């Protein structure tokens, strides 16, 4: 089943690296779009967490929860095709789907995974468990990804996040050649999450949209922030979506 393979690959791509072993995630649907795609979260027993956007999200979550443990993927088996904003972009194929993985240089850990074939695509972000409660204000920088849903168009750029863990707020400033994503939201240290529903996404051809983000804080004292985002259309079917990964 395509949906089963898609979600399995998302979990594997964000499992840690080094090859071998198995892992089991618990998945939960968070948002359903009007085209039946949507957003889900996944948590692994070792604390690894992910958010992802995929087609047929309710069925994907059900299949994933029923699937049981899966072999971990060694992302180093995929060649590096470029290096952007401190991340290796690795490319390969899994079960008939193409995959692009963004790996922070030197970590052997996938922070962003994009899977696609001729019919559908999905994007996931993941991070390790949060160890220790971060405090104070910190600047994160890294990779930003954007795509127009239902088309083959996508591009990457840079992202800067300012997180104030004492006030529980963050701001984001992401840019690519043709787009930007800016705004502010909330940081919840107890759950290791960031969120915001009033960001502004701008495309040079299509103008400005309100946008939502869901993100995760991970690593030692909150060393990494990853997130997905999507535009807020009145019909519930986002035109644009993407992800980001950044470290301090």
PyMOL commands that set and color helices and strands:
alter all, ss='L'
color gray80, all
select helices_A, chain A and resi 2-13+57-67+75-77
alter helices_A, ss='H'
color red, helices_A
select strands_A, chain A and resi 22-23+25-32+38-44+49-54+70-71+79-84+87-94+97-104+110-116+121-127+130-131+137-148+154-164+169-175+179-188+193-203+207-220+224-231+240-247
alter strands_A, ss='S'
color yellow, strands_A
deselect
rebuild
show_as cartoon
